[in-house]
Amino acid sequence: MKITTKQIAAFVAIADQQSFTRAARQLNITQPSLSGLIRDLEQVVGLTLLDRRARGATLTTAGQDLLPIALRVKDDIETMLSTSNELSARVRGRVRIACSTVIASTQLIPIASRYEARFPGIKVQIMDAVEQSLADLVRLEQVDLAVATEVDPEPRIVQTPIGKDYLMAYVPANHPLAERDQITWKDLENQSLAVLCKGNPIRTLVDRTAGRLGFMLRSDYEVSFGTTALALADRGLALTILPRNAQQANTVHTCLRKPLIQPTVPRRVIMMSLTGKTLSPAAAEFQTFCVKEMAEGFRQDPPEP
């Protein structure tokens, strides 16, 4: 036999009320049921915990020694139930989410701010990271969720679609191609380019597209962040290929964003979570909220191609 929460509650109630009758009334059970709970508890611990008397019940020496432990157990169980209820009701909790620096500053921080205003007891922790590390952060359970660029299916990762934009060419203002309304992929052959590092899903999209067209693009500069590639384009050192949202609204750039065509290449944005892992109520609610909010943003921001 094992000690049950009902047995603990019965023992604490009798110690408090010093009466089987009053304790049974407090617990809203019958006196025979209460007596059975105490009898079973005494059998499990192998000790007599209460002296039954005509006018009530008193703790034995063993009962006095075990009462503080029973009180702690009872308090811990009540705290556990209270915390569980708060987590289920999203009164408290934590959400850990990773994304690129651009997604963090332009979309995720405003969304997290609105979510925390709706659920003040929940803290959204945002980790900005290079795109190629996002899947690993989810796999290693360092974050609950990640907003990322879709490339290939991953068995251990659940990919929830959010929306899509398109790859664009970013051209120095003094470059001959700056006069064009649109730029083709073929136009970029033999141009000096700043590209993202290998393993970055956007770099993978760029390399695969060029490969299907039968040529390789120059990679004079390999960088980890799109902001660095844009800085190189601003300085006239290279062109770059990045998603439409790479130019942040609060940042001034001198390079020009041009639709990249023949072909137009969509960049699909997804929400990553770990296969088989149950998200906390806070994380599950935030995932639904974030996907809806971000998807609406993509619908309101039509692609230029």
C-alpha positions as CSV (number, residue, x, y, z in Angstrom):
1,M,0.0,0.0,0.0
2,K,1.0,3.6,-0.6
3,I,0.3,6.8,1.3
4,T,-2.4,8.8,-0.5
5,T,-3.3,12.5,-0.5
6,K,-6.6,11.7,1.1
7,Q,-4.9,10.0,4.0
8,I,-2.6,13.0,4.5
9,A,-5.6,15.3,4.4
10,A,-7.5,13.2,6.9
11,F,-4.5,13.1,9.3
12,V,-3.9,16.8,9.2
13,A,-7.6,17.6,9.6
14,I,-7.9,15.4,12.8
15,A,-4.7,17.0,14.2
16,D,-6.2,20.4,13.6
17,Q,-9.8,19.7,14.8
18,Q,-8.8,17.1,17.5
19,S,-12.1,15.4,16.7
20,F,-13.1,12.7,14.1
21,T,-16.6,14.3,13.9
22,R,-15.4,17.8,13.2
23,A,-12.6,16.6,10.8
24,A,-15.1,14.5,8.8
25,R,-17.4,17.6,8.6
26,Q,-14.5,19.7,7.4
27,L,-13.5,17.2,4.7
28,N,-17.2,16.7,3.8
29,I,-16.9,12.9,4.2
30,T,-18.5,10.4,6.6
31,Q,-16.9,9.6,9.9
32,P,-16.5,5.8,8.9
33,S,-14.7,6.9,5.8
34,L,-12.4,9.1,7.8
35,S,-11.7,6.4,10.3
36,G,-10.8,4.1,7.3
37,L,-8.4,6.6,5.9
38,I,-6.5,6.9,9.3
39,R,-6.5,3.1,9.8
40,D,-5.0,2.6,6.3
41,L,-2.4,5.3,7.0
42,E,-1.4,3.8,10.3
43,Q,-1.1,0.4,8.6
44,V,1.2,1.9,5.9
45,V,3.5,3.7,8.3
46,G,3.4,0.9,10.9
47,L,2.7,3.3,13.7
48,T,-0.3,4.5,15.8
49,L,-0.8,8.2,15.1
50,L,-3.8,9.0,17.1
51,D,-5.2,8.2,20.5
52,R,-9.0,7.9,20.3
53,R,-10.9,9.2,23.3
54,A,-14.5,9.8,24.1
55,R,-14.1,13.6,23.8
56,G,-11.9,13.6,20.7
57,A,-8.6,12.5,19.4
58,T,-5.0,13.5,20.3
59,L,-1.7,12.9,18.5
60,T,0.6,10.2,19.8
61,T,4.3,10.9,20.1
62,A,4.8,9.3,16.6
63,G,1.9,11.4,15.3
64,Q,3.5,14.6,16.6
65,D,6.8,13.7,14.9
66,L,5.1,13.0,11.6
67,L,2.7,16.0,11.6
68,P,5.2,18.6,10.3
69,I,6.0,16.3,7.4
70,A,2.4,15.8,6.6
71,L,1.8,19.5,6.7
72,R,4.6,20.1,4.2
73,V,3.3,17.4,1.9
74,K,-0.2,18.9,2.1
75,D,1.2,22.4,1.4
76,D,3.3,21.1,-1.5
77,I,0.3,19.3,-3.1
78,E,-1.9,22.5,-2.7
79,T,0.9,24.6,-4.3
80,M,1.2,22.1,-7.1
81,L,-2.5,22.2,-7.8
82,S,-2.6,26.0,-7.6
83,T,0.4,26.3,-10.0
84,S,-1.1,23.8,-12.4
85,N,-4.4,25.7,-12.5
86,E,-2.5,29.0,-13.1
87,L,-0.5,27.4,-15.9
88,S,-3.6,25.9,-17.5
89,A,-5.4,29.3,-17.2
90,R,-2.3,31.0,-18.6
91,V,-2.2,33.2,-15.5
92,R,1.6,32.5,-15.4
93,G,4.2,30.8,-17.5
94,R,7.1,31.2,-19.9
95,V,7.6,31.0,-23.6
96,R,11.0,30.6,-25.2
97,I,11.1,31.5,-28.9
98,A,14.0,31.9,-31.4
99,C,14.1,33.8,-34.7
100,S,16.4,35.9,-36.9
101,T,17.3,39.4,-35.8
102,V,15.1,40.9,-38.6
103,I,12.0,38.9,-37.6
104,A,12.7,39.7,-33.9
105,S,12.8,43.5,-34.4
106,T,10.2,43.9,-37.1
107,Q,7.5,41.3,-36.1
108,L,8.1,39.2,-33.0
109,I,8.8,41.9,-30.4
110,P,5.6,43.8,-31.2
111,I,3.6,40.5,-31.2
112,A,5.2,39.4,-27.9
113,S,4.3,42.8,-26.4
114,R,0.7,42.4,-27.3
115,Y,0.6,38.9,-26.0
116,E,2.1,39.9,-22.6
117,A,-0.4,42.7,-22.3
118,R,-3.1,40.1,-22.8
119,F,-1.5,37.6,-20.3
120,P,0.5,39.7,-17.9
121,G,1.8,36.7,-16.0
122,I,3.4,35.1,-19.0
123,K,6.9,36.1,-20.1
124,V,8.0,35.7,-23.7
125,Q,11.7,35.2,-24.0
126,I,13.1,36.0,-27.5
127,M,16.4,34.6,-28.6
128,D,17.7,36.2,-31.9
129,A,20.1,33.9,-33.7
130,V,21.4,33.0,-37.2
131,E,18.9,31.2,-39.3
132,Q,21.0,28.0,-39.6
133,S,21.0,27.5,-35.8
134,L,17.2,27.7,-35.3
135,A,16.4,24.1,-35.9
136,D,19.1,23.0,-33.6
137,L,17.8,25.2,-30.8
138,V,14.4,23.5,-31.1
139,R,15.9,20.0,-31.3
140,L,18.0,20.6,-28.2
141,E,15.0,22.0,-26.4
142,Q,16.8,25.3,-25.7
143,V,13.6,27.0,-27.0
144,D,10.0,26.0,-27.3
145,L,9.4,27.5,-30.7
146,A,11.3,29.1,-33.6
147,V,10.3,31.3,-36.5
148,A,12.4,30.2,-39.5
149,T,12.7,29.9,-43.3
150,E,11.4,26.6,-44.6
151,V,13.8,24.5,-46.7
152,D,13.5,20.7,-46.3
153,P,11.3,18.5,-44.2
154,E,12.8,17.5,-40.9
155,P,11.3,14.4,-39.1
156,R,12.0,15.8,-35.6
157,I,10.6,19.2,-36.4
158,V,6.9,20.2,-36.8
159,Q,6.7,23.0,-39.4
160,T,3.6,25.1,-39.1
161,P,3.2,27.4,-42.1
162,I,2.9,31.2,-41.4
163,G,3.3,33.0,-44.7
164,K,5.6,33.8,-47.5
165,D,7.5,36.7,-49.1
166,Y,10.0,36.7,-52.0
167,L,13.7,36.9,-52.5
168,M,14.8,40.4,-53.7
169,A,18.0,41.9,-55.1
170,Y,19.6,44.7,-53.1
171,V,21.7,46.9,-55.3
172,P,24.1,49.7,-54.5
173,A,22.6,53.1,-55.5
174,N,25.5,53.8,-57.9
175,H,25.5,50.4,-59.6
176,P,24.4,50.1,-63.3
177,L,21.6,47.7,-62.3
178,A,20.1,50.3,-60.0
179,E,18.4,51.8,-63.0
180,R,16.4,48.7,-63.6
181,D,12.8,48.3,-62.4
182,Q,13.4,44.5,-62.1
183,I,16.5,42.3,-62.0
184,T,16.8,38.8,-63.4
185,W,18.8,36.0,-61.8
186,K,20.9,35.9,-65.0
187,D,21.8,39.6,-64.4
188,L,23.5,38.6,-61.2
189,E,25.9,36.2,-62.8
190,N,29.5,37.4,-62.4
191,Q,28.4,40.2,-60.1
192,S,30.2,40.8,-56.8
193,L,27.7,39.4,-54.2
194,A,27.5,39.3,-50.5
195,V,25.9,36.0,-49.6
196,L,24.8,34.4,-46.3
197,C,26.9,31.5,-44.9
198,K,26.4,28.0,-46.2
199,G,23.8,26.2,-44.1
200,N,21.6,29.3,-43.9
201,P,18.3,28.3,-45.5
202,I,18.1,31.5,-47.5
203,R,21.6,30.7,-48.9
204,T,20.3,27.3,-49.8
205,L,17.4,28.8,-51.7
206,V,19.8,31.1,-53.5
207,D,22.3,28.3,-54.4
208,R,19.5,25.9,-55.6
209,T,17.9,28.5,-57.8
210,A,21.2,29.4,-59.5
211,G,22.0,25.7,-59.9
212,R,18.7,25.1,-61.6
213,L,19.5,28.0,-64.0
214,G,22.8,26.4,-64.8
215,F,25.3,28.8,-63.2
216,M,27.0,29.6,-60.0
217,L,26.9,33.0,-58.3
218,R,30.0,34.7,-57.1
219,S,30.3,34.9,-53.3
220,D,32.9,37.6,-52.7
221,Y,31.6,38.1,-49.2
222,E,30.1,35.4,-46.9
223,V,28.3,36.8,-43.9
224,S,26.3,35.5,-41.0
225,F,23.6,38.3,-40.9
226,G,21.6,40.0,-43.5
227,T,22.4,43.3,-41.9
228,T,26.0,42.9,-42.8
229,A,25.2,42.0,-46.4
230,L,23.0,45.2,-46.6
231,A,25.9,47.3,-45.2
232,L,28.2,46.0,-47.9
233,A,25.5,46.9,-50.5
234,D,25.1,50.4,-48.9
235,R,28.8,50.9,-49.3
236,G,28.8,49.9,-53.0
237,L,30.9,46.8,-52.4
238,A,28.5,44.1,-53.4
239,L,24.9,43.3,-54.4
240,T,23.0,40.9,-52.2
241,I,20.0,38.6,-52.3
242,L,17.7,38.6,-49.2
243,P,14.0,38.3,-48.4
244,R,11.7,41.3,-48.8
245,N,11.7,42.1,-45.1
246,A,15.5,42.4,-44.8
247,Q,15.3,46.2,-45.0
248,Q,14.0,47.1,-41.5
249,A,11.5,49.9,-41.3
250,N,13.5,51.7,-38.6
251,T,16.8,51.5,-40.5
252,V,17.9,53.8,-43.4
253,H,19.7,52.1,-46.2
254,T,21.1,53.6,-49.4
255,C,21.0,50.4,-51.4
256,L,17.9,49.8,-53.5
257,R,15.5,46.8,-53.2
258,K,14.6,45.4,-56.6
259,P,12.2,42.6,-57.5
260,L,14.2,39.5,-58.5
261,I,12.5,37.6,-61.4
262,Q,13.0,34.8,-63.9
263,P,12.2,33.1,-61.6
264,T,10.5,34.8,-58.6
265,V,11.5,32.7,-55.6
266,P,9.2,32.5,-52.6
267,R,10.7,32.3,-49.1
268,R,8.2,30.4,-46.9
269,V,8.2,31.3,-43.2
270,I,7.3,28.6,-40.7
271,M,6.9,28.1,-36.9
272,M,9.1,25.2,-35.7
273,S,8.3,23.0,-32.7
274,L,9.7,19.7,-31.6
275,T,7.9,16.6,-32.7
276,G,6.3,14.6,-29.9
277,K,6.8,17.4,-27.3
278,T,3.8,18.8,-25.6
279,L,4.0,22.5,-25.4
280,S,3.0,24.3,-22.1
281,P,-0.4,26.0,-22.2
282,A,1.4,29.3,-22.5
283,A,3.6,28.2,-25.4
284,A,0.7,26.5,-27.2
285,E,-1.4,29.7,-26.9
286,F,1.4,31.9,-28.0
287,Q,2.1,29.7,-31.0
288,T,-1.5,30.1,-32.1
289,F,-1.5,33.8,-31.4
290,C,1.9,34.4,-33.1
291,V,1.1,32.4,-36.3
292,K,-2.2,34.3,-36.7
293,E,-0.6,37.7,-36.2
294,M,2.4,37.0,-38.4
295,A,0.2,35.5,-41.2
296,E,-1.9,38.6,-41.2
297,G,1.2,40.7,-41.6
298,F,2.3,38.8,-44.6
299,R,-1.2,39.2,-46.2
300,Q,-1.1,42.9,-45.6
301,D,2.4,43.2,-47.2
302,P,2.0,42.0,-50.8
303,P,5.1,40.9,-52.7
304,E,6.6,43.3,-55.3
305,P,7.3,40.7,-58.0
